[in-house]
Amino acid sequence: MDNMLDFKSLEADPKDRMPISSYGPNIRDAVRRYYIQKKPCQLVDHIFPKTKFGEKIRQFRPTWFKRRSQWLEYSIKADATFCLCCYLFKNELESRGNAGDSFTRDGFRCWNKALERFKKHVGKVNSIHHKCFNRMQDLKNQRQSIQSSFDKQSEKARSDYRMRLNVSIDVARFLLTSGFPFRGHDESEGSEYKGAFLELLKWYGDRSFDVGRVILGNALQNDMMICPTIQKDIVEACAKETTKAIIEDLDGDYFGILVDESKDVSHKEQMALILRYVNKNGMVIERFLGIVHVNDTSSQSLKKAIYSLFLDHSLCTSKIRGQGYDGASNMQGEINGLKSLILQDTSSAYSIHCFAHQLQLALVGLSKKNSDVDNFFYVLTNILNTIGASFKRRDSLRQHQEDKLEELLKFGEVHTGQGLNQERGLQRSGDTRWGSHFKTLDNFLILFSSIVNVLKDMKCDYPYHLDRFAAENLLSKIHEFEFVFMLHLMFKVLLLTNELNKVLQKKDQDIVNAMGLLDLSKKRLQMMREDEWDSMMDEVSLFCGKHGISIPKMNEDYSNGKSKRKRSNISYLHHFRVEVFYAVIDLALQELNNRFDVVTSDLLLGMASLSPVDSFTNFHKDRIMKLAEYYSSEFGDKELRELNFQLDDFIVYAQKCDSKFLNLKGIKDLAKVMIETKLDQTWSLVYLLVKLTLIIPVATASVERAFSSMKYIKNDLRNRMDEDLLNGCLVCYIERNIFKNVSNDVIIDRFQNMKTRRG
């Protein structure tokens, strides 16, 4: 095999690994060191398949790892065990004895004779296995291998090397947490700007004499620790230690996954994965695990990428207890969607369609099914885009008009495609978030006078006839009572559901609280329909009077358009109250009910029954027991009987014996209180259900934020970043709160162990 090594190509599953002899002699030690550093593939929490041997059913036992933790490996793909040290070194010792291929190439899976064969494989002191194991220990032991040349150097040389590396890590840490690029366009000696990494390193040395004497030009030419490869290795070490801290915090517990895919600036498909779990303090945590390039976005490709990422971090798919995706068919498909493929492997990995996405689809449905709403957003979009386009031709406008445009741009509502905040800009109905629509309408109401004045100036001052005509037409539209009425109506409808939208963007939001806010939103819409017509008409009339907009007489026959001949047999009052006000609210309620029909499922009704709000008024034992049955791996017949008793004791204690359970605002507060009072140990099965409820993802906002970070990190100027560097930068940038607690010492240890270093 070529002497160039791509660590990404090294397989984690022992069955899939290439023989060590197939690697070039110059890179074999690098391959060995990689696998030694990763440690043996040992999946303790995996659900191991059962095999029939004669009359008995046997399976691999994770307890076998305990006395063989440094060499025994398990392959999920082959359902077999392997020996790590023999895989790494047996090829160099085959001429001196016969160790067989059972633990290196084929794998061993005769579980009825496992202990006997393990003992036989290890053999006596001079066996092939012992020799391979000793060689592995030598390579791992810094004082015997990696550090052998380092130990021969003077103490001063070692100290200088460590200081040089520490400074490079400090500089990298600042750049990673800020999301800044490392390299410059020209890093030659005569360049005025050599890139952020080298410039910061020089700045560091100029301000500290001790640092300045050991870095850059004062270091040995071949030991300056500044080349691009060294920079990438430092980033990789930082990212892996950050991810390691996340995995340690998870501590082998149950977790949910949030997955989405998007193209980066170089049009490569990237898949991002977020872990959602409950930590030891009872807090809901969402952590970015990594981003992976996928060749296509089929469900099979995404599943393979997810499982590969899990294997890299020794995570078991059997621990997945929740899935969160958007509504794409490759994710949510009932037969071949990613959700269904993972459910086939892990039956309790329940999926909920992202609530934020469904809320947006409800608005899209409202717009498509109601012509008044659709026409309103069409006019609104044209106004914002016309004003935005005028900003491009600002030289033709007077200064006071520019000031008004700047006032609009401060709110980020004009979509010009020129670097403005497109998250808030309204492009077309249904293209942006629910919250951005709300903010657009809110700002439109506030800046109505400025918008009118800008359109008036455009109508008079623009040199082109079509532009003047467009401005005049839009000016006429926004002075119509129907537009103003729809502006207030849609603002009010979005206002009543905006709290739900904001809550869905929080990382620690739980499904029960989201269901409660959804129910509140529907109740508020119903109350608006029944009681708030008069108050809204008062607001509309006041607004029209302030801005000189004529109000039709409500008892007259309604006419559609300016022509008096197009009168109908209904009054303006009937049209606006019944055909618009009632119709829009009824359709909004219908869309919310249709989109969120999952809340009536036994699964979510059982979760809602655990809510501690108002002293557990929603507590329903039968529904909670039904919920437990959904998790058959955790709740067998014995556990269900025990849960039945625990629920009786728990509800009496929580309602009558401990004031800490009063005034809890949600199920996440319940989890924290149970941990604080150590009642998670007393009623462990009740707490397990609480934890499983919190693990179910509500929205995919965390994944979308990861893609926003990706677009910030890998931009037009950094569009040639390779996948490993992109992943490393993203892990450290997104999880910077974890990264800042990772010490330089552990980063140095990992950096040193990645390959042979001079230091």
N, C-alpha and C positions, 0 to 999 in steps of 0.2 A: 504493500500500500504506500501511497505517496507520503513523504515525510512532513507534509503540511497537515496540521491537526485542527479539525473543527470540533470543539468540545460539544457543540450542540448536536452533533451526529452520534455521539456516544449514547447507546441505549441504556435505559435504567433497568429494564427487566432482564434478569440473567439469561433467559432463554433466547433473547434477541441479540445478545452481544456477539460481536465478531471475535474469533480466536485472537488471543494476544499476539500470536506469531504473525498474524496478517498485517500488523502495524509495522512501519519501518523501524529499524533498530534505534534511530535517533529520537523517536517519539514514544517508545514503549514506556519509558519511565514516567513520562507526562500522563499517559493513559492510566498507568497504575496509580499514580498519585491522585488523579481525579477520582477514581473509584474508591481509593482508601479514604479520601476526604469525605466523600458522600456517605461512607459507611455501608455495611451490608444491607441489602434490600429486605427489611423485616417489617411486615405489615401485621402488627399485633391485633388490630381491631377488624381485620378483614373477615368476612364470613366464608370460611374454608369449605370447599365442596366435599361431599361425602362419597366414598367409594366402597363397593362391596368386595370383601376378601373372604371367600368361602361363605360361611353362614353369618359373618359379622360385618357391620358397617363401620368403616374407619375413616378418619380424616386427619389432616395435619393439625398439630397442637401448638399454639403459640408459646406455651411454656417451654418447649424445646429450645427456644432462643436463649433462655436465661443462662445456661451453662456454656452456650456456644455463640455468645453475642458478637464475638469479634470475627467470625468467619461464616456462620450458617446463613444462607439466603433462601428466600422463597419466591418462586415465579408464579404470578397470577396466571399468566398465559398458559404455562405448562402444568400448573398445579403440581409442582415438583420443587425439591430442594437442591441447592448448589453450594459449592464451597468457594468463597471469594478468594482466599489466599492461593488455592490450587489453580483457580482460573488465571490469576495474575502471574504466577511463577512456575507452574508445572512444566511449561514448554522448555525451560532451561534445565530441568532435572529429569526429564523422561528417560534419558540414557542410563540413569543411575538406579532405576527401579520402576515398578509398574503401579501407578495409582488408579488406573482405570479411568473411564470417561463418565461414570455415573454422576459424579458431582461437579463436572466441568462442562461437558458438552450435552449429554442427554438429560441429566437431571434424575434425581432419585425420588420415587413416590410410593414405595411399598411400605405404607404406614404401619402395617401389622408387624414389621420387623425393623422399624425405624431406629430405636435406641441401639439395637444390636449392630446395625449397619453404620450408625454414626461412630460408635466405638471402634469398629473395624477400620473405618476410613481414617480416623485420627491415628491409630496404630501406636507403635512404640516411639521412643525418643528420636530414633534415627530414621523415622518414616519420611516418605515424600511429603506428606501433609505438614509434619513438624518443620521440615526444612523450608517449605513454602511459607509457613506461618512466620518463621524467624526472619525470612527475607522481607516479608511485609512489614514486620515490626521495625526492622532496620530502616526501611525506606520512610516509615512514618515517624520514627524517632529523630528529632531534629539534631541531636547531638551526635548521632551515628551516621546520618546521611545528608539531609538538606543543609544542616549547619556545620558539616565537617570542615569545609574550607573556612567558614566564618569563625570557628573556634580558634583557628591558627592565627587569625589576625590579632592585632593589638586591641586592648580594651578601648583605646581612643578611636580606632577605626570603626569599631562596632558602635560606639556612642555617636559618632558623626553620621554613620549610615542611618541609625534609628532616628536621629533628629531630622535628617534630610527627608526620610520617608514620612515622619510625623507632619512636617510642614506641607509636603505634597498632599497628604490626606486632609489637612486643615483647609487648604485652598480648594481641593475638590469638594469638600463638605459644603463650603460656602456656595460654590457654583451649582452644586446639585440641588440644594434646598431653595435656591433662587430660580432655578430653571434656566441658567445662563449657559451659553456655549463655552466650550473649553478652548477651541483652537481658533487661530486667526487665518486670514487669507494668505498672508505672507509672514512666515516665522523665521525668515533668514536673519542673519546677524545685523544687516543694515536696515531692517524694517523699522518703521516708526511705531507700529503697533503689532506685536507678535501674538496677539490673542489673549483672552482673559486669564488662562492658566499661567502662562509665562509672565505676564505683566503683574499679576497678583503675587506671584512667587518673588519677583524682583522687588516689588513694593514691601513685601514681608521682610526680605533680607536687608533692605535699606533702613528699616526701622529697628532691627535687632542685630547687634553685632555678632552674637553667638550663632544666629541663623545664617547671616550673610557670609560667614567664613566657611560654611560647609555646603552651600547650594550653588547651582548654576556654574559659573566659570571657576569657582573655587573647589569644585568637586572633580574627581577623576573623570576624564572624557567619556569613559564607558560605564560610569556609575552615577550619572547626574539625576536619574529618576524623573525624567521629563519627557521622554519620547512618547508618541501617540499610543504605542502598545502598553507602556507603563500606565498611562492615564486611563486606558480602557480597563486594565487589570484592577486599578484602584476603584473604579466605578463598579466593576463586577463584585469586588470584595465587599464594598459598602452595601450594595443591593442584597447580596446573599446573607449578610449578617442581619440586615433589616428584616428580610423575609423569615430568617431563622427565629428572630424575636417574636414575630407574629405567630409562627407555628408553635412556638413554646407557650405563648399565651393561650392558644387554642387547646393545647395539652390533650390532644387525642379525643376531644369531645365531639358531640354532634354539631353540624354546621349546615347552613344553606348556601346556595351559590346564586350569584347574579351575573348573567352573561349577555354580552351583546357584541356585534361586530360592526366595523366601520372602516372606510378607506382613509389612509393617511395622505399626506401631501404628495407622495410619489405614487399614489393610486394602488398601493398594496393593501390587501384586506388584512385587517388586524382584529383579533379577538381579545377582549378584555374580560378578566374574571375577578369578581369580588367575593370574599368569604364573609358570611354573616353568622355570628355565633354569640352566645352569652358567656361572658367571662366569669372568673371565680367570684367577682363582686356582684354578680347578678345584673350586669350592665350589658345592653345590646351593643355589639361592636360590628362594624363593617370595615374590612381591610382589603386593600388592593393586593392581590396575589401576583399578578403579572399580566403581560400582554404577549400574545403569540401570533406570528404571521401564519395565515392559513391560505392555501392555494385556491380554495373555493369555500363558499359559505353553505354548502350542503350540511344537513344535520349529521351525517356520518363523519364528515371532516371535522366539524366542531366537537363532536363527542370524542374523537380520537385526540384532538388537541387538548381537551379538558383532562382526559385520563392521563395523557403524557405529562401534563403539568402536575397533576396529583402525584404521579409516580416520582417525579423529580423531588417532590417535597415530602415523600412518604405519607401522603394522605390517602385514606381509604374511601373508596366510593360508597362503601356500605354505611358510612357515617353521614351521608347526605340526607337531610331531612326537610329540605325546602329548595325550590327552584324559582327564579324570577327572570322573566323575559318580557320583551315587547310582544306585539301581536303578529309578527311575521310568521308565515306558514312554516318556514324551516325550523322555527322555535316551538310554536304552539300546535303544530299539526297533530291530530289525534292518532294517526297511524305511524307515520315516519318522522314526525317532528322530534327535535332534540329532547323536548320534555318527555315524550313517550319512550324514546330509546333509553333514557336514564331510568325511567320508571320500571322498565323491563328488568333492569339490573338491581334496582333498589326500590322496592314497592312502596316505601314510606316517604319517598322524595316528592312530596306534593308541590304542585305548581300553581301559582296565582298569577293571572294576567296583570301586568303592571297597572296599578290603580291610576297613576298619573296619565298613562297613555290612554286608558279607557275614558278618563275625564275629558281628554282632548277629543277623542272620537265622538263623545256625546255632543260636543260643540259642532264638530264637522257634520254629524247627522242632523242637528238642529238647523244648520245653515242650508244643507242640501234639501231638506224636506219642507222648509218654509221659505217661500219666495220673498217675503218681506225682509227676513233676516239676511238672506243671500244678497238681495239688492242693496241693503244697508251697508254690508261689509264691502261690497263692490265699489260703492261710492266712496266710502271711507278710505279704502286702499288707493283709489285714484287720486284722492286729495293728497294723501301723504306722499305718494310717489311723484306727483306733479311738483309739490313743494320741494321734495328732495332733489328732483332733476334740476329745478331752478337754482339750487345751491351750486351746482356744477358751473352754471353760467353767471356767477356772482359779479363778474366784471361789468355786466350790463345792468346791474341793479344799483339803486342809490344806497348810501350808507345806512340810513334808518331801516331799510328793508333787510339789509344784511343782519342788523342787530336782532330783528324779529326772528330771522331764520336761526341765528345762533341760540336764541331763547328756546326755540323748538328742539334744536339739536342737543341741548343740555338734557332734555328728557329722553333722548335716544329714540325718538319715535319716527324719524324720517329715514326710510331705507334707501340709501343711495349706492350701496355696494362699495363705498370708499372708506372702509375701515370703521364705520359707525357700529354702534351696538346692535347687531342684527338680532340678538336674542329678544330685544324689546321691539324691534321694528316689525310692523305688520305687513307681510308681503301679500298673501292671499288668504282668504278665509280657510282656516284649518291647517295652515302651514306652520304655525308656531304654537307655543305653549298657551294653555288656558290663562295663566297668570300674565303673559305678555299682552293678550287681548284686553284683559282687565286694565292693565296699566295704560295701554293705548287709549282706551275710552276715558279713563280718569284724566289723563293729560289733555285729551281733546276738549273735554269740558272746561278745564282750567284755562286753556290757551285759545278758547274759541275766538275771542276778539282779535288776537294776534293773527290767527289763521285767516280770518276774514280780511284783515288789513293787507296781509301778504298777497292774497288772491286778488284784491282790488288793485294793488300796485302792478301785479303781473298782467292784469287785464289792460291796464293803461300803458305800461312801459315796454312790454315785450315787443321786439322788432318783427317777430313772425306772426302771421295771421292765425295759424293753427294753434299756436301757444296762447294767444289772446282769447281765441274762441273757447279753448279748453278751460282756461281760468274763469271766463264768464259763465260757462255752463256749470262748473263746480260751485261757483259762488251762488248761483241760482238754486242749486240743489240743497246746499246747507242752510238756506234761508226758508226752506219749506218746513211746514209744521210736522209733516210725516217723518222727515229725517231727524228732527229734534226729538220727537216722541220715541223713535226707535233708539236713538242715542241714549236717552235716559232709561228706557226699558232694558236694553241689553247690558247697560252698566249695572243696573240693579240686579239682574239675573246673575251676572258674573260675580258681583260683590257678595252675594249670598253663598256662593260656593268657593270663593277665593281662599277662605280659611282652610278648607280641605286641601286645596291645591298647594298652599304654603307648607302645610304639615307633611304632605307627601314628599317634600324635598329633604326632609330630615333623615339622617342616617339611622337614628334609634327609634323611628316610628314603628309601632306594632300594628298588626292586622286588626285587633279588637278596637283600638282607638280610632283607626281609619274608618272602620265600619260605623262607629258611633258618630263621627263627624259627617259621614255620608248620609246617615239617617237624619241628622240635624239639618243638613242642607236641604233635603227633600221636604222636611217639615216647614222650614222657613219659606221655601218656594210656595208651598200650599197656603201658608198664612198670607203671603203676599197676594196670591190670587184671590183669597177670600176677603181680605181686610184693607188692602193698601192701594186700591185703585184711586180713591179720592186724593190721598196724600201725594201720589205720584203725579196726578193731573195738576195739583197745586204747584209742584216743583217745575213741571214743564211750562205752565202758564207764566210763572215768575221768570223763568229763563227766557221765554219768548219776549216778554215785556222788556226785559233788560237789554235784549239785542235787537229789538225792533222787528220781530218776526210776527206776521199776522196769524191769529188763531181763528180757525173756522168756527162757525156757529154750530154747536153740537146737535141741535135739533133739526138742522137742515139736511136735505138728502145729500148723501156722499157722492162726490164726483171723482172719478179716477183720472187725474191729469188736469190740465188747465182748461180744457174745453168744458163749457157749461152744459153742452149737449150730452156728455157722457155721464149723466146723473143716474144713480141706481135707485132702487126702491128702499134702501136702508139709510139710516141716518149716520152722520159722522160719529155720534156716540156709540151706536151699535158696531160700526166698523172698527173703531179703535179699541173698544172695550172687549168685544166678543171675537172679532176676526183677527185681531192683533194681540192684545194683552192676554186674554185667556188662551188663545191658540198657541202663543209662544211658550207660555209657562207650562201648559199641558204637555206640549211636545218635549220641553226640557225635562219634565218629570218622567215622561215615557222613555226617553233616551237613557236617563240615569238608571231607571229600573231594568231596562233591557241589557244595558252594558254591565251592570253590577248584579246580575242574577245569581252569581256565585255565593253571595252573602246569605242566601237561604239554604245552602247546603248543610248537611249534618256536620261536616268538618268544621265550618266556620261558626255555626250555631253553638257547637260544643265549646269552641274557643271563647265565644262571647259570654258563655255561662261562667267562665272563670274570672270575668271582670270584677274588680273590687270596688268599682264606683258606687257611691251611695250605699255603703255597707253591704256589698254583694247582693243588691236587689235582683240582679239577673241570674243569680246562682240557680242552676238546674242540674241536679245530680244525674238524672237519666241521660241528659244530653252530654254531660262530661264523660260518663261511662261509655257512651256511643263514640265519643271522640277517641278515647283510649283504644277502642277496638280497631281504629284506623292504623294504629302503630303496633302491629302484631309482633314485631321483633322484640319490642320492649315490654309488651303486656300479654303474657300468656294467661292461662286460666288461673294460675296461682297468683300472679300479680294483679289480675282483675279483682279477685276476691279481696286481696289486701287493700287495693285502691278503694274499694267499696267501704271498708271500715275507716280508712284514713280520711275520706271525704266527710264522713259523719263527724269525726272528731275535729277536723280542721275548721269546718264552717261554724261550729259552736264556739270554738276558741276565737276565731277571727271576729265574729260578730259580738261576742259578749265578754271576752276575757282579756283582751289586749288592745289598748287604745292606739297602739301604733298602726293597727289595721284600719283605723277610721280615717276618713278624708283622703284616701289614696286616689290618685287621679287616673290611674291606668294599670294595666297588667305589668308593665315594666317596673312600676313602683312596688308592686306586690313581690316581684322577684327580688328586688333589693332588700325589702324588709325581711323576707324569709331568710336571706343570707345573713343579714345583720343579727337577727335573733336566733340563728342556727336552727331554725325550724325546717330548713331544707333537708336536714338530717333526720328530724323527727318524722316528717311526712314527705319522705323522699320521692314517692310516686306522684304526689300532688305537684311537687316542685318540678319533676321531670315533665309533666304536662304543661306547666307554665313555661318552661324553657323551650319545649318543642313549639309552642304557640308563638313565642317571640322570634324563633328562628325563621318562620315563614316570611319571605320577603314581601313587602307591600308595593314598592316602586323601585324602578331601576335608575333612580337619579344618581346614585354613586357611580354606576358604570358610565353614564353620560358625562359626569364630571371628569372621569378618567380620560374620556376621548377629548374633552376640552383641553385637558392638560397635555394630551398627545399633540394636539394642533399647536399648542404653545411651544412645546419642546421641539418637535420635528416640524419646523416651518420651512418656508421657501429657501432660506439661506442654509438650512441644515437638512436638505432633502435626501442626502446620501448616507444618512446614519444607518448602520446595520442594525439588525433586530436585537442583538444582545445588548448593544449600547443603548438603544431606545428603551428597552425593558429596564435596564439598570438605572437610567436617568429617571424614568417614570416612578419606579418603586421608591427611590429616595426623595423625589419631589412630592409625590402624593402622600406618602407616609413619613413626612419629615418629622412629625412629632415622635414617632418611633425611632427614626434614624438619629435624632439628636441625642438619644439616650444610649446609643451604641458607642462604646468607647473606642478610641484609636487603637488600643492594645489588641482587641479582638479582631479589628480590621487588619492590623499588621500581621497577626498570626495567620489569618486566612490568606492574605496576600503572599506571605512567605511560602505557604504550603501549596499554592497553585502551581508553582514550577520552581526549578532550581534557581536561586538568586545569588548574586555575588555577596550580598549581606547576610 
